């Protein structure tokens, strides 16, 4: 008589256990491991907390899965499978428990018209991660795949996580009030939540704004573009651009939005026309790029593509866009800012080819990516690249991080010093092949050893100083905004309401804050060279906007290893040069731009001659010796730089100059000549 009872009880328990893992909620999440799964119709009864920034609309239903890491893996999850036939998906990944979930990562569309979702994140052994596929776009079933990369090494870069009170989307670590200390910035439609760094911690202030027409779903850039001493912000949204302009004491912000449609991606502040006033640049996803030229009074005027009133050559004019991540970088060492555009577009189109625009020093730019030897006209789908001098040889190299492997993988391109690049990916080390795909790639020296590392997808690619890199896991779930948030000289990361504070070490550091007078007030576009006994030469540039989404510090950060004295050279955007010798380290050094751009030096080489003088179209140089590292700059009588380039021969074409008096300066580590000449 008992057998039917036990059979019935077993059947009831089996049904209960099956229903307990039906995926309809976090508590009922279906356990998954490394294989392909089929998600049925999305009809779960628990909605999701949004972990994507590109789309923030709440969905009605979701299907839940739980993945428990067997080791320290990079976990890759994708619905980008051929059998899905373009099904539109959205994925959120959480850590924690069902009663207290925290976003790890999320993805809506991979790019362009590919509506699949792909994420990669660093998983800690023994931790469970909850995956929620929601029906924001479709309730249809589909397949998804989970795979892992080989276990990563224990971290050589240790961080302590500290929660921080914020309101809105966390976007930046940048000095907002001009005291040289990095603050944190979080954005909502009518508020900027700033945690001002003090000597004892943070002072949280919510600064009211007029309602923003666009929010920084895609990117945020920061700089003091009207020179009033307080940092302004640029919001790159899905349909337009909003500038948040600080008032005279930083207590309120006013939004300025144009009517122009801009599908914004990476945005930057930079002095495009080198007139001493910061302009703004914004990548356009589906059209030629846009830029805003500062008229000198703080008004930013809109331009798109090639425009005689703006940039005659344009700055990325492909009609269907594909522009995702930009870095303004002096790749050819002529002390003006060039532009690299990372493109992300699948299929057969020129909108997928990366671009490198050389600054010609006369207000125009030339896309040289496909020129012989440059080797940067790649079809790699990438949202961002990390430009830095990884080998400390005095020029900028580039790590190109793939966001999809369908058109090629990650690459490291070494600058040859002559405007060309060599692919050294094969010698970078085996760990590059185990990196997952991601949209954020940013350079930073996290251990202060004097060699720049790369933060990518929550991994730190540690620079070994010998041309190779080692991949380390870290507590950073994904990338974030980088800055020194406790003023200890080690770089930290701000992400998802958390400070990832660098535990530091014994290595020394040097932080440099620039204050421009003739150049823009932040010194954006300046090149800083630091020389020390054991490390040798290091270079940094002041940039507003790296990686894809976040805004990092405007201070230059140098790891100094065991060195405690450094010599510093600063090449300002105006053409001015600052020299600081025998500077002690472990400090924040503020350097103000000198008043003279020409930089007359007592150590001029008087054996250098220029002729004829007056000159018509060609200025000749007589040099004791000639080499390609000599830079020449021509200034008008007001000190404005009007020509600038590397010296390629002993003649300089000055035909385009108007009649009048000019100064020419030659520089090779030091000023070797300053001379007047008259243009006829």
C-alpha positions, 0 to 999 in steps of 0.5 A: 500500500505504501509503494504508490505513495512513494511513487506519487511523492517522488513524482511530486518532488521531481516536478517541484525540483524541475519547476524550481529551475525553470528559469522564470526568476533568479531564485529559479535560475537554471544552472549552466556551464560551458556549452551551447544552450537553447533559451525558449520563449522569454516569459519569466516573471521576474524583470531585470535590473538594467546592466546595459548603458546603450538601452535602459528601458525596463523589460517585462520578462526574462529567462534566468541562468546561473553560472558558477566558475570552477576557476579564475576564468574569463567567461564569454557569453554570446548569442551571435550564432548562425542558427539565431537568424538575427534574433534581437537579444539583450543580456545582463550579468549579475554577481551577488545573491538573488536578494542583492544583485550587482551588475557585472556587465551587459550587452544589447547590440554587438554593433551596427545591425548585429542585434546579438549580445556578447559579453566577457567578464572575469569570473572568480573561482567558486563565485556564482553569476546570474545571467538574465536574457530579457524581452526588451526587443523580442520574446522569441527563443534562441541559442546562446553559447558559454565558453571560457578562456584559460585560467588567469594568473593570480593578480600582480595588481591588487585592488581593494573595493570600496563602495561610494555614494553616487547618483546616476551613471558613473562616468569620470574621475577628473578634477572638477574644481581645479585643485589638482585632485581627481574627483568622481562624476556621476550623471543623471538628467538634471544632476551631476553627483560629484565626490570631491576628493579631500585630504580626508576622503570625499565630500559628496555634492549633488550639483543641479543642472538644467534638464539635459536633452541628451545623456552620456549613454555612449561617452563622456568627455571633460575639460574647462573649455571656457577657462573659468576654472571649473570643469565642463562636461560633454554628454555623447548620447544616442541622438545628440550632444549636450554640453554641461557648462559650469558657472563661475563657482562650480555650483550649477551647470547649464545644458547647451544642446543643439538640434543636430542629430548625432549618433554619438560614440567616443567624444573628446575635447581638443584644440583642433585648430590650435588657437588656444581654445578647446574645441570638441569632437564627437564620433558619429556612428552612421554619418561623417564625424562632427566637431564644435569649434570654440570661437574664443568666448566659450561658444562652440559652433557645430560643423560636420565633415569637410567644411571650409569654416571648420576643418577643410579636410574633415575628420572622418568623412565616410558617409555611413560612419562606422566611427566608434573610438577616437584618440587624439595622439601625436603619433609622428612626434611633431608636437601636434595632435593627430587623430586615430579613429577606431571603426566597428562595422561588419560586412563589406564597407569602407566604414569598417576601415580604421583611420589615422589622420595626420595633422599637417600643421596648417589646419588640415588633416590627411588620412594616412592609415593606408599609406605604405608602411603605416599598416593601420588601415585595418578592418578589425572591429574595435570600439577603442584603442590604447595608445602609449609608449609601451617600449619607452623609446620616445614614440606612441605605439598602439594596442588595437582591442577587437570587439569581435573576432569576425574581422581579426583579433587584437593587435599590438602595433609598434611605432618605428619612429618614422611614421610607420608601424610594425605588427608585433602581436606575435611577440607580445606573449601568448596571453593576448590570444586568451583575451576576450572581446570588449569595448574598453582598452586604456593605457595606465601604469598600475604598478609604477614600474615605469612601463605602461600596462593596459586595462582591457575587459577587467584584465590588466595586461602587465607590461614586462618591460621587454616587449612582452605582456602578461595577463592578470586577473583583477577585482575590476569586473570591467573597465572604468574611469582611471585616476588617483582617487586617494592621492597616494600616487597609484592609479585607481578605477571607478566603476559601478558605484565602487572604488577599486583602490590600488593597494600600491607598492614600493615604487615611486611616482610623479604626477604632473598637472598643467595650467595653460596660459596661451594654450588651453587651460588644461594643457590638453594636447601637451607632450610631457617627457620625463627622464630618470636614471634607471628607467630612461625616457617616458612620455605622456600626453594630456588627453580628454577622452580615452577608451570608449565610454569613460573620462579619466584624469587630466593629470599626467601620471608617471611610475618612477620605479626606484628613481627619485629624481627626474628631468622634465620637458613639456611641449605645449600646444602653443609651441612653448617649451617648459624645462624642469630639471632635478625634480624630486618625485612622489608629489603632484607637480603643477606647471604653468605655461611660460608666456613666450612661445618662441622660447629663446635660449642662450644655448643656440647653435649660431652655426645654423643659418637661414636664408634668404631673408627676406624670403619669398616661397622657400626658406633654406637652412644651413646646418652643421648636421641634418637628421629627421628628429629636428622640429621646426615651428614658425610663429607670427608676431603675436606668438601664434604657431602657424607652421609646425612639422619635422624637418624632412630636408634643408628647405621649408616651404613658406609660400602660404604665409602672409607678408610680414615678420615671423620667427622660426624655431628649430628644436632637437631636445633643446632649442638650437635656433630662434631667428627672425625672417621677413616674408615678402 
